[in-house]
Amino acid sequence: IDAHSHIWTSDVKRFPLAPGKTVADLNPRSFTPETLIALGKTENVTRHVLISHSTYHGFNNDYYIYATKKYPSVFAIVGAMDPRLERIPSLMRANRKLGITGYRILPKGDPRWLQAASMQTMWRTGAAERIAMCPLIDPKYIAGLGPMCEQFPDTTVVIDHCARIDTQHNTELDHLCALSKHPNVYVKVSAFYAFGAKQPPYLEQASKIKQLYEAFGPERLMWASDCPYQLENGNTYSDSIALVRDRLNFLNTNDKDWILRRTAEKVFFS
């Protein structure tokens, strides 16, 4: 299972883009469910978690829902929720039936973002309905997650891209590992193209992943590619999965089964 990829289409008449966006903004021009499925099969990846791409789609989840209906059992969705809407709990319950088993949440520069009433509602509903909160955050926001995990211990939290921790973020990595005391916190080891040397084989990421592995265990780590961005500047899909599958000598076969499949299956496909 690839726990984090994006899709979009140039068919903007059927699937409109966010206000102000046009086909000219899409890069690449399209990255469809069919493209992602075919790419995954090259490395025996048969399921994918589709992640809301607010840059192109805003709060609209229609294209992800379309893909999930077209290819049953292949996709789960981490969608978007407009915090200005009323009836957030009922919307989350309805969307779960459509395959949205998580929501991407972002601070957008607000240090008090988690104290918003809508955010509290989403975390509370997530606990009740088994819907994950998936923060896309920079390292400086890691410490702020702790109080929310204390307040909502039954809410599943999946932190995207290791909270964008790179090789220089030693203190922040310690803070991220400290969140392992909350049993419902998970971490995606992903987007290797964006960190360190930004080129395969990404071995400079091994020490970070090992520290996370020792803190969380394989049962709370999940691999993800972050396609199509993993396919740029000399990086490939094979390079991404190979780091976890072939190059981390501290992982045994069972560890890899959790990180490459079972963790994401438990969180997003159950």
Backbone as CSV, one residue per row, in Angstrom:
resi,resn,N_x,N_y,N_z,CA_x,CA_y,CA_z,C_x,C_y,C_z
1,ILE,0.851,-1.195,0.000,0.000,0.000,0.000,0.883,1.239,0.000
2,ASP,0.623,2.124,-0.938,1.257,3.439,-0.954,0.341,4.370,-0.156
3,ALA,0.806,4.839,0.984,-0.060,5.556,1.917,-0.210,7.034,1.620
4,HIS,0.331,7.516,0.482,0.246,8.963,0.245,0.592,9.273,-1.203
5,SER,-0.444,9.519,-2.014,-0.244,10.004,-3.378,-1.371,10.964,-3.736
6,HIS,-1.119,11.747,-4.757,-2.094,12.729,-5.240,-2.523,12.376,-6.656
7,ILE,-3.742,12.743,-6.996,-4.216,12.616,-8.372,-4.933,13.899,-8.768
8,TRP,-4.937,14.179,-10.068,-5.753,15.260,-10.623,-5.945,15.019,-12.108
9,THR,-6.839,15.767,-12.701,-7.180,15.593,-14.107,-7.300,16.948,-14.791
10,SER,-7.044,16.951,-16.099,-7.233,18.173,-16.889,-8.680,18.336,-17.326
11,ASP,-9.537,17.372,-16.990,-10.968,17.476,-17.303,-11.632,18.391,-16.261
12,VAL,-11.357,19.669,-16.376,-11.817,20.610,-15.349,-13.285,20.987,-15.524
13,LYS,-13.889,20.635,-16.640,-15.327,20.850,-16.778,-16.081,19.882,-15.874
14,ARG,-15.603,18.657,-15.823,-16.248,17.653,-14.986,-15.799,17.762,-13.533
15,PHE,-14.521,18.109,-13.338,-13.965,18.211,-11.986,-13.273,19.570,-11.844
16,PRO,-14.045,20.601,-11.515,-13.485,21.958,-11.449,-12.341,22.067,-10.448
17,LEU,-11.427,22.961,-10.768,-10.311,23.242,-9.879,-10.703,24.289,-8.848
18,ALA,-9.820,24.517,-7.891,-10.053,25.544,-6.883,-10.152,26.910,-7.546
19,PRO,-10.856,27.844,-6.926,-10.982,29.184,-7.504,-9.614,29.782,-7.837
20,GLY,-9.525,30.321,-9.044,-8.288,30.954,-9.472,-7.313,30.025,-10.162
21,LYS,-7.576,28.719,-10.142,-6.687,27.753,-10.774,-7.216,27.368,-12.156
22,THR,-6.305,27.116,-13.081,-6.656,26.680,-14.426,-5.797,25.480,-14.802
23,VAL,-6.109,24.901,-15.955,-5.325,23.768,-16.440,-3.852,24.135,-16.558
24,ALA,-3.577,25.392,-16.875,-2.188,25.825,-17.030,-1.392,25.693,-15.735
25,ASP,-2.074,25.654,-14.591,-1.385,25.522,-13.302,-1.017,24.083,-12.973
26,LEU,-1.613,23.123,-13.650,-1.389,21.720,-13.327,-0.010,21.269,-13.802
27,ASN,0.737,20.656,-12.900,2.078,20.183,-13.237,2.352,18.882,-12.487
28,PRO,2.316,17.742,-13.195,2.059,17.574,-14.619,0.605,17.898,-14.967
29,ARG,0.302,17.914,-16.238,-1.033,18.329,-16.673,-2.117,17.422,-16.117
30,SER,-1.796,16.152,-15.941,-2.724,15.242,-15.273,-1.926,14.127,-14.624
31,PHE,-2.488,13.580,-13.552,-1.943,12.391,-12.906,-3.154,11.631,-12.403
32,THR,-3.622,10.737,-13.222,-4.933,10.126,-13.042,-4.866,8.862,-12.179
33,PRO,-6.025,8.362,-11.738,-6.039,7.092,-11.018,-5.399,5.969,-11.820
34,GLU,-5.666,5.959,-13.132,-5.106,4.915,-13.983,-3.581,4.990,-14.025
35,THR,-3.050,6.211,-14.077,-1.600,6.387,-14.079,-0.999,5.872,-12.785
36,LEU,-1.629,6.203,-11.663,-1.129,5.786,-10.363,-1.207,4.271,-10.197
37,ILE,-2.312,3.684,-10.607,-2.458,2.232,-10.506,-1.376,1.523,-11.314
38,ALA,-1.160,1.968,-12.545,-0.151,1.341,-13.400,1.245,1.495,-12.808
39,LEU,1.536,2.659,-12.263,2.841,2.892,-11.647,3.037,1.986,-10.446
40,GLY,2.014,1.883,-9.607,2.122,1.027,-8.433,2.396,-0.424,-8.794
41,LYS,1.760,-0.906,-9.832,1.925,-2.307,-10.213,3.361,-2.632,-10.597
42,THR,4.142,-1.641,-11.010,5.538,-1.903,-11.347,6.337,-2.346,-10.134
43,GLU,5.846,-2.040,-8.933,6.523,-2.441,-7.694,5.603,-3.254,-6.784
44,ASN,4.596,-3.899,-7.386,3.654,-4.758,-6.650,2.854,-3.990,-5.604
45,VAL,2.638,-2.708,-5.826,1.764,-1.895,-4.976,0.381,-1.905,-5.611
46,THR,-0.603,-2.380,-4.883,-1.936,-2.566,-5.464,-3.017,-1.699,-4.827
47,ARG,-2.669,-1.004,-3.722,-3.624,-0.086,-3.104,-2.927,1.236,-2.787
48,HIS,-3.728,2.287,-2.736,-3.180,3.632,-2.577,-4.104,4.474,-1.711
49,VAL,-3.516,5.348,-0.915,-4.275,6.343,-0.169,-4.146,7.659,-0.917
50,LEU,-5.270,8.174,-1.377,-5.308,9.430,-2.119,-5.411,10.587,-1.136
51,ILE,-4.539,11.576,-1.302,-4.455,12.680,-0.357,-4.987,13.956,-0.989
52,SER,-5.838,14.645,-0.262,-6.363,15.929,-0.727,-5.231,16.855,-1.152
53,HIS,-5.390,17.440,-2.316,-4.392,18.384,-2.841,-5.072,19.750,-2.918
54,SER,-5.010,20.484,-1.820,-5.753,21.745,-1.739,-5.276,22.771,-2.758
55,THR,-4.021,22.676,-3.186,-3.504,23.620,-4.178,-4.347,23.594,-5.440
56,TYR,-4.786,22.412,-5.844,-5.581,22.284,-7.065,-7.077,22.151,-6.791
57,HIS,-7.448,21.477,-5.710,-8.852,21.138,-5.499,-9.519,21.863,-4.338
58,GLY,-8.778,22.668,-3.596,-9.384,23.339,-2.458,-9.959,22.328,-1.480
59,PHE,-11.220,22.521,-1.093,-11.874,21.591,-0.176,-12.721,20.544,-0.904
60,ASN,-12.586,20.468,-2.222,-13.420,19.562,-3.010,-12.791,18.168,-3.074
61,ASN,-13.586,17.155,-2.730,-13.114,15.764,-2.730,-13.684,14.940,-3.879
62,ASP,-14.372,15.564,-4.835,-15.135,14.821,-5.838,-14.268,13.886,-6.684
63,TYR,-13.086,14.340,-7.080,-12.270,13.502,-7.959,-11.773,12.261,-7.231
64,TYR,-11.458,12.390,-5.961,-10.998,11.240,-5.179,-12.150,10.245,-4.966
65,ILE,-13.336,10.771,-4.707,-14.502,9.908,-4.519,-14.827,9.184,-5.823
66,TYR,-14.729,9.900,-6.938,-14.936,9.290,-8.265,-13.974,8.118,-8.474
67,ALA,-12.691,8.336,-8.163,-11.692,7.283,-8.364,-11.985,6.075,-7.485
68,THR,-12.411,6.328,-6.251,-12.687,5.238,-5.322,-13.896,4.421,-5.757
69,LYS,-14.899,5.081,-6.311,-16.053,4.359,-6.825,-15.701,3.563,-8.079
70,LYS,-14.849,4.132,-8.916,-14.481,3.474,-10.172,-13.605,2.254,-9.920
71,TYR,-12.766,2.320,-8.889,-11.847,1.227,-8.586,-12.040,0.789,-7.130
72,PRO,-13.097,0.031,-6.865,-13.393,-0.389,-5.489,-12.236,-1.177,-4.880
73,SER,-11.975,-0.903,-3.624,-10.952,-1.599,-2.830,-9.524,-1.200,-3.191
74,VAL,-9.338,-0.346,-4.182,-7.989,0.084,-4.569,-7.573,1.332,-3.803
75,PHE,-8.533,2.235,-3.547,-8.212,3.522,-2.952,-8.930,3.748,-1.625
76,ALA,-8.250,4.423,-0.725,-8.863,5.105,0.412,-8.521,6.583,0.256
77,ILE,-9.239,7.435,0.977,-9.096,8.884,0.775,-8.779,9.581,2.083
78,VAL,-7.776,10.451,2.047,-7.579,11.467,3.080,-8.055,12.773,2.454
79,GLY,-9.241,13.197,2.830,-9.901,14.299,2.166,-9.657,15.644,2.824
80,ALA,-10.446,16.614,2.374,-10.400,17.975,2.910,-11.762,18.324,3.480
81,MET,-11.754,19.138,4.533,-12.997,19.604,5.147,-12.907,21.109,5.331
82,ASP,-13.889,21.835,4.805,-13.957,23.278,4.979,-14.389,23.577,6.417
83,PRO,-13.538,24.189,7.222,-13.879,24.412,8.632,-15.019,25.396,8.835
84,ARG,-15.392,26.105,7.775,-16.481,27.087,7.891,-17.857,26.436,7.791
85,LEU,-17.888,25.181,7.394,-19.162,24.506,7.206,-19.830,24.169,8.533
86,GLU,-21.139,24.142,8.517,-21.889,23.623,9.639,-22.029,22.102,9.487
87,ARG,-22.442,21.440,10.530,-22.714,20.001,10.498,-21.467,19.185,10.138
88,ILE,-20.308,19.590,10.623,-19.089,18.853,10.313,-19.191,17.379,10.724
89,PRO,-19.709,17.054,11.911,-19.797,15.627,12.269,-20.635,14.809,11.290
90,SER,-21.783,15.326,10.877,-22.624,14.554,9.957,-21.968,14.447,8.585
91,LEU,-21.250,15.481,8.170,-20.536,15.417,6.896,-19.420,14.379,6.962
92,MET,-18.705,14.343,8.063,-17.637,13.347,8.203,-18.200,11.935,8.191
93,ARG,-19.326,11.732,8.846,-19.938,10.397,8.849,-20.379,9.998,7.445
94,ALA,-20.988,10.926,6.724,-21.437,10.632,5.358,-20.242,10.368,4.442
95,ASN,-19.189,11.161,4.595,-18.020,11.008,3.728,-17.275,9.703,3.992
96,ARG,-17.354,9.216,5.225,-16.671,7.950,5.503,-17.255,6.825,4.669
97,LYS,-18.530,6.853,4.433,-19.171,5.838,3.606,-18.721,5.925,2.154
98,LEU,-18.151,7.078,1.777,-17.653,7.284,0.416,-16.162,6.990,0.301
99,GLY,-15.556,6.528,1.383,-14.150,6.152,1.334,-13.190,7.130,1.968
100,ILE,-13.702,8.211,2.583,-12.834,9.189,3.235,-12.608,8.741,4.672
101,THR,-11.443,8.152,4.911,-11.119,7.611,6.230,-10.073,8.453,6.953
102,GLY,-9.783,9.625,6.417,-8.876,10.562,7.066,-9.068,11.946,6.482
103,TYR,-8.553,12.946,7.198,-8.597,14.329,6.708,-7.236,14.979,6.857
104,ARG,-6.808,15.628,5.783,-5.586,16.423,5.846,-5.885,17.720,6.586
105,ILE,-5.058,18.039,7.570,-5.213,19.276,8.330,-3.895,20.044,8.296
106,LEU,-3.991,21.371,8.226,-2.815,22.223,8.065,-2.917,23.437,8.968
107,PRO,-1.796,23.892,9.539,-1.842,25.077,10.406,-1.981,26.390,9.653
108,LYS,-1.513,26.437,8.412,-1.573,27.654,7.595,-1.022,28.871,8.337
109,GLY,0.063,28.652,9.054,0.752,29.745,9.729,0.181,30.158,11.067
110,ASP,-0.881,29.512,11.512,-1.537,29.890,12.767,-1.024,29.016,13.909
111,PRO,-0.282,29.565,14.867,0.246,28.739,15.960,-0.843,28.165,16.857
112,ARG,-2.042,28.721,16.819,-3.158,28.234,17.638,-4.185,27.464,16.799
113,TRP,-3.727,26.914,15.698,-4.649,26.293,14.752,-5.443,25.144,15.355
114,LEU,-4.858,24.414,16.271,-5.547,23.262,16.845,-6.596,23.637,17.879
115,GLN,-6.596,24.906,18.305,-7.598,25.347,19.280,-8.896,25.811,18.621
116,ALA,-8.924,25.880,17.297,-10.142,26.293,16.595,-11.285,25.331,16.908
117,ALA,-12.489,25.870,17.044,-13.650,25.035,17.382,-13.876,23.941,16.340
118,SER,-13.698,24.275,15.061,-13.901,23.284,14.004,-12.884,22.152,14.106
119,MET,-11.641,22.486,14.486,-10.621,21.460,14.614,-10.931,20.527,15.783
120,GLN,-11.391,21.106,16.888,-11.772,20.283,18.030,-12.922,19.344,17.649
121,THR,-13.861,19.857,16.876,-14.977,19.031,16.430,-14.501,17.885,15.555
122,MET,-13.579,18.168,14.650,-13.069,17.125,13.758,-12.344,16.035,14.536
123,TRP,-11.520,16.421,15.507,-10.803,15.423,16.296,-11.769,14.580,17.117
124,ARG,-12.776,15.214,17.678,-13.756,14.479,18.479,-14.535,13.492,17.604
125,THR,-14.944,13.945,16.429,-15.689,13.078,15.516,-14.788,11.980,14.969
126,GLY,-13.530,12.305,14.711,-12.591,11.302,14.231,-12.460,10.139,15.192
127,ALA,-12.440,10.440,16.481,-12.358,9.381,17.485,-13.596,8.490,17.446
128,ALA,-14.747,9.101,17.309,-15.998,8.341,17.337,-16.211,7.507,16.079
129,GLU,-15.721,8.011,14.944,-16.029,7.376,13.655,-14.835,6.659,13.033
130,ARG,-13.705,6.583,13.748,-12.478,5.964,13.227,-12.028,6.642,11.938
131,ILE,-11.875,7.946,12.032,-11.395,8.765,10.925,-10.121,9.468,11.389
132,ALA,-9.039,9.305,10.653,-7.738,9.813,11.072,-7.586,11.296,10.788
133,MET,-6.883,11.985,11.679,-6.432,13.346,11.448,-4.987,13.275,10.932
134,CYS,-4.732,13.919,9.816,-3.443,13.771,9.129,-2.771,15.137,8.969
135,PRO,-1.975,15.559,9.960,-1.353,16.876,9.903,-0.209,16.930,8.880
136,LEU,-0.279,17.931,8.025,0.854,18.295,7.172,1.487,19.514,7.819
137,ILE,2.626,19.308,8.492,3.205,20.363,9.319,4.708,20.455,9.105
138,ASP,5.243,21.625,9.420,6.682,21.819,9.505,7.159,21.404,10.895
139,PRO,8.457,21.184,11.067,8.958,20.722,12.365,8.558,21.588,13.555
140,LYS,8.417,22.901,13.354,8.119,23.790,14.478,6.746,23.539,15.091
141,TYR,5.868,22.838,14.374,4.521,22.595,14.882,4.384,21.263,15.617
142,ILE,5.447,20.474,15.676,5.337,19.142,16.271,4.907,19.214,17.733
143,ALA,5.556,20.086,18.498,5.291,20.139,19.938,3.824,20.430,20.234
144,GLY,3.164,21.179,19.364,1.774,21.536,19.594,0.811,20.376,19.467
145,LEU,1.242,19.271,18.866,0.349,18.123,18.724,0.131,17.385,20.036
146,GLY,1.112,17.442,20.923,1.024,16.694,22.165,-0.233,16.969,22.974
147,PRO,-0.562,18.246,23.242,-1.771,18.529,24.022,-3.052,18.005,23.372
148,MET,-3.114,18.044,22.026,-4.310,17.515,21.362,-4.389,15.998,21.503
149,CYS,-3.251,15.344,21.448,-3.237,13.893,21.629,-3.633,13.519,23.053
150,GLU,-3.301,14.377,24.004,-3.745,14.167,25.387,-5.250,14.385,25.510
151,GLN,-5.743,15.423,24.851,-7.153,15.771,24.946,-8.040,14.765,24.226
152,PHE,-7.532,14.230,23.100,-8.310,13.298,22.286,-7.514,12.004,22.095
153,PRO,-7.338,11.223,23.154,-6.470,10.044,23.070,-6.987,8.961,22.140
154,ASP,-8.269,8.981,21.824,-8.833,7.951,20.954,-8.827,8.350,19.481
155,THR,-8.344,9.533,19.167,-8.280,9.995,17.783,-6.994,9.493,17.133
156,THR,-7.137,8.852,15.984,-5.973,8.420,15.219,-5.331,9.622,14.543
157,VAL,-4.025,9.748,14.702,-3.259,10.851,14.122,-2.159,10.253,13.255
158,VAL,-2.108,10.679,11.992,-1.078,10.204,11.066,-0.304,11.417,10.562
159,ILE,0.959,11.508,10.947,1.770,12.685,10.647,2.453,12.496,9.299
160,ASP,2.140,13.388,8.363,2.676,13.289,7.007,4.164,13.591,6.965
161,HIS,4.877,12.810,6.140,6.267,13.100,5.755,7.190,13.359,6.945
162,CYS,6.990,12.606,8.038,7.831,12.779,9.239,7.867,14.234,9.692
163,ALA,6.730,14.935,9.514,6.630,16.361,9.883,7.716,17.194,9.204
164,ARG,8.112,16.762,8.008,9.124,17.477,7.203,10.458,17.644,7.937
165,ILE,10.751,16.689,8.783,12.024,16.700,9.495,13.140,16.279,8.540
166,ASP,14.202,17.060,8.512,15.367,16.745,7.706,16.548,16.459,8.629
167,THR,17.714,16.284,8.048,18.874,15.838,8.818,19.304,16.830,9.884
168,GLN,18.942,18.119,9.740,19.378,19.126,10.717,18.406,19.298,11.882
169,HIS,17.272,18.612,11.867,16.230,18.824,12.879,16.326,17.797,14.007
170,ASN,17.436,17.757,14.714,17.627,16.745,15.747,16.659,16.914,16.918
171,THR,16.491,18.147,17.384,15.586,18.387,18.508,14.149,18.070,18.121
172,GLU,13.763,18.498,16.936,12.399,18.249,16.476,12.136,16.757,16.282
173,LEU,13.153,16.022,15.864,12.998,14.572,15.735,12.755,13.944,17.102
174,ASP,13.453,14.437,18.112,13.206,13.951,19.477,11.769,14.241,19.898
175,HIS,11.272,15.431,19.555,9.895,15.789,19.896,8.897,14.878,19.178
176,LEU,9.190,14.566,17.912,8.309,13.672,17.175,8.311,12.281,17.810
177,CYS,9.476,11.787,18.138,9.561,10.466,18.766,8.836,10.441,20.114
178,ALA,8.845,11.576,20.815,8.165,11.640,22.111,6.658,11.436,21.976
179,LEU,6.116,11.738,20.799,4.684,11.525,20.574,4.331,10.044,20.531
180,SER,5.319,9.177,20.487,5.046,7.743,20.452,4.385,7.256,21.740
181,LYS,4.441,8.067,22.799,3.755,7.664,24.043,2.243,7.644,23.866
182,HIS,1.759,8.289,22.820,0.328,8.265,22.506,0.085,7.114,21.527
183,PRO,-0.614,6.084,21.916,-0.682,4.866,21.098,-1.403,5.014,19.773
184,ASN,-2.139,6.100,19.572,-2.856,6.281,18.312,-2.168,7.263,17.364
185,VAL,-0.899,7.545,17.607,-0.129,8.403,16.709,0.716,7.537,15.780
186,TYR,0.651,7.838,14.492,1.383,7.130,13.445,2.206,8.151,12.646
187,VAL,3.209,7.657,11.928,4.073,8.533,11.130,4.267,7.932,9.746
188,LYS,4.167,8.780,8.718,4.500,8.353,7.359,5.977,8.623,7.085
189,VAL,6.689,7.571,6.693,8.047,7.752,6.177,7.895,7.845,4.662
190,SER,8.152,9.031,4.144,7.692,9.327,2.788,8.405,10.540,2.213
191,ALA,8.119,10.777,0.918,8.613,11.974,0.216,10.128,12.101,0.311
192,PHE,10.822,11.002,0.077,12.273,11.012,0.230,12.957,11.984,-0.730
193,TYR,12.326,12.229,-1.871,12.877,13.153,-2.873,13.045,14.570,-2.330
194,ALA,12.333,14.902,-1.243,12.280,16.290,-0.762,13.298,16.595,0.327
195,PHE,14.056,15.598,0.791,14.905,15.790,1.965,16.336,15.353,1.692
196,GLY,17.233,15.807,2.554,18.624,15.409,2.439,19.207,15.772,1.087
197,ALA,19.824,14.794,0.447,20.423,15.020,-0.867,19.384,15.147,-1.970
198,LYS,18.139,14.783,-1.674,17.032,14.834,-2.634,17.289,13.977,-3.868
199,GLN,18.115,12.975,-3.694,18.445,12.040,-4.755,18.591,10.648,-4.155
200,PRO,18.230,9.600,-4.919,18.420,8.242,-4.427,19.909,7.955,-4.249
201,PRO,20.267,7.052,-3.340,19.390,6.070,-2.663,18.814,6.542,-1.322
202,TYR,18.965,7.823,-0.948,18.348,8.404,0.261,18.891,7.801,1.564
203,LEU,20.084,7.282,1.550,20.599,6.597,2.741,20.817,7.534,3.911
204,GLU,20.924,8.854,3.655,21.049,9.799,4.764,19.779,9.866,5.601
205,GLN,18.678,9.315,5.081,17.424,9.274,5.828,17.336,8.069,6.773
206,ALA,18.272,7.146,6.663,18.184,5.900,7.421,18.215,6.125,8.925
207,SER,19.072,7.033,9.407,19.156,7.240,10.856,17.863,7.827,11.404
208,LYS,17.231,8.725,10.667,15.942,9.281,11.084,14.883,8.187,11.152
209,ILE,14.824,7.367,10.122,13.824,6.307,10.097,14.086,5.301,11.210
210,LYS,15.357,5.009,11.476,15.671,4.066,12.551,15.234,4.606,13.910
211,GLN,15.438,5.904,14.140,15.012,6.492,15.408,13.493,6.434,15.545
212,LEU,12.776,6.694,14.462,11.319,6.593,14.485,10.878,5.141,14.691
213,TYR,11.563,4.227,14.050,11.279,2.792,14.197,11.454,2.352,15.643
214,GLU,12.519,2.823,16.279,12.763,2.442,17.671,11.731,3.051,18.618
215,ALA,11.201,4.223,18.257,10.203,4.870,19.108,8.801,4.318,18.881
216,PHE,8.398,4.200,17.627,7.016,3.842,17.295,6.817,2.358,17.005
217,GLY,7.894,1.687,16.601,7.750,0.316,16.126,7.210,0.305,14.705
218,PRO,7.374,-0.791,13.983,6.903,-0.841,12.593,5.389,-0.754,12.468
219,GLU,4.678,-1.137,13.531,3.213,-1.149,13.473,2.608,0.252,13.406
220,ARG,3.436,1.289,13.645,2.909,2.659,13.567,3.683,3.529,12.578
221,LEU,4.394,2.888,11.678,5.032,3.583,10.564,4.430,3.073,9.267
222,MET,4.314,3.951,8.282,3.825,3.531,6.969,4.608,4.245,5.875
223,TRP,4.951,3.488,4.848,5.673,4.044,3.695,4.708,4.723,2.745
224,ALA,5.187,5.761,2.099,4.403,6.434,1.075,5.338,7.133,0.099
225,SER,4.872,7.283,-1.131,5.727,7.851,-2.180,5.606,9.363,-2.316
226,ASP,4.402,9.899,-2.134,4.072,11.290,-2.457,4.153,11.545,-3.952
227,CYS,3.662,10.590,-4.725,3.574,10.805,-6.170,2.510,11.858,-6.493
228,PRO,2.646,12.584,-7.614,3.672,12.410,-8.641,4.996,13.125,-8.352
229,TYR,5.109,13.788,-7.206,6.306,14.580,-6.948,7.546,13.703,-6.769
230,GLN,7.348,12.428,-6.413,8.463,11.499,-6.293,9.095,11.198,-7.662
231,LEU,8.444,11.604,-8.728,8.900,11.246,-10.077,9.705,12.354,-10.745
232,GLU,10.121,13.352,-9.983,10.802,14.504,-10.564,12.305,14.469,-10.289
233,ASN,13.052,15.171,-11.132,14.479,15.449,-10.908,15.313,14.201,-10.662
234,GLY,15.074,13.182,-11.471,15.875,11.972,-11.382,15.436,10.978,-10.334
235,ASN,14.352,11.250,-9.617,13.799,10.319,-8.632,12.747,9.433,-9.301
236,THR,12.570,8.227,-8.771,11.604,7.298,-9.342,10.782,6.626,-8.248
237,TYR,9.700,6.008,-8.672,8.860,5.252,-7.736,9.642,4.097,-7.132
238,SER,10.414,3.420,-7.967,11.229,2.313,-7.497,12.228,2.761,-6.434
239,ASP,12.838,3.939,-6.636,13.780,4.470,-5.648,13.110,4.642,-4.287
240,SER,11.878,5.131,-4.293,11.182,5.417,-3.044,10.935,4.147,-2.239
241,ILE,10.329,3.162,-2.867,9.998,1.938,-2.120,11.249,1.137,-1.793
242,ALA,12.285,1.253,-2.628,13.496,0.463,-2.412,14.201,0.827,-1.114
243,LEU,14.112,2.089,-0.698,14.774,2.471,0.543,14.272,1.618,1.706
244,VAL,12.975,1.463,1.826,12.397,0.683,2.923,12.489,-0.812,2.645
245,ARG,12.222,-1.201,1.429,12.147,-2.634,1.100,13.521,-3.303,1.054
246,ASP,14.543,-2.568,0.585,15.821,-3.212,0.266,17.034,-2.671,1.010
247,ARG,16.963,-1.459,1.573,18.201,-0.799,1.977,18.329,-0.522,3.469
248,LEU,17.305,-0.772,4.251,17.375,-0.514,5.689,17.616,-1.836,6.408
249,ASN,18.870,-2.080,6.763,19.232,-3.401,7.269,18.732,-3.679,8.683
250,PHE,18.146,-2.671,9.356,17.591,-2.905,10.689,16.152,-3.408,10.631
251,LEU,15.576,-3.497,9.441,14.209,-3.990,9.299,14.215,-5.463,8.910
252,ASN,13.396,-6.264,9.611,13.224,-7.649,9.187,11.991,-7.774,8.292
253,THR,11.706,-8.978,7.870,10.601,-9.189,6.922,9.265,-8.762,7.514
254,ASN,9.038,-9.067,8.776,7.786,-8.676,9.418,7.672,-7.153,9.548
255,ASP,8.784,-6.487,9.879,8.790,-5.027,9.950,8.365,-4.423,8.611
256,LYS,8.933,-4.937,7.556,8.636,-4.405,6.225,7.175,-4.639,5.861
257,ASP,6.633,-5.772,6.271,5.225,-6.049,5.976,4.322,-5.021,6.638
258,TRP,4.668,-4.626,7.872,3.890,-3.576,8.534,4.068,-2.232,7.828
259,ILE,5.294,-1.813,7.594,5.547,-0.472,7.067,5.054,-0.335,5.628
260,LEU,5.155,-1.406,4.856,4.780,-1.349,3.442,3.325,-1.743,3.185
261,ARG,2.620,-2.263,4.187,1.246,-2.695,3.929,0.335,-2.592,5.141
262,ARG,0.653,-3.330,6.193,-0.339,-3.579,7.240,-0.713,-2.341,8.044
263,THR,0.226,-1.423,8.260,-0.118,-0.224,9.039,-1.141,0.616,8.294
264,ALA,-0.875,0.904,7.033,-1.825,1.697,6.241,-3.141,0.966,6.069
265,GLU,-3.088,-0.332,5.952,-4.316,-1.132,5.826,-5.173,-0.971,7.069
266,LYS,-4.551,-1.053,8.232,-5.279,-0.939,9.496,-5.897,0.445,9.649
267,VAL,-5.145,1.471,9.317,-5.599,2.843,9.568,-6.608,3.321,8.530
268,PHE,-6.355,3.048,7.254,-7.153,3.677,6.207,-8.122,2.745,5.475
269,PHE,-7.916,1.428,5.554,-8.754,0.508,4.788,-9.649,-0.362,5.653
270,SER,-9.714,-0.106,6.947,-10.545,-0.953,7.799,-11.771,-0.190,8.299
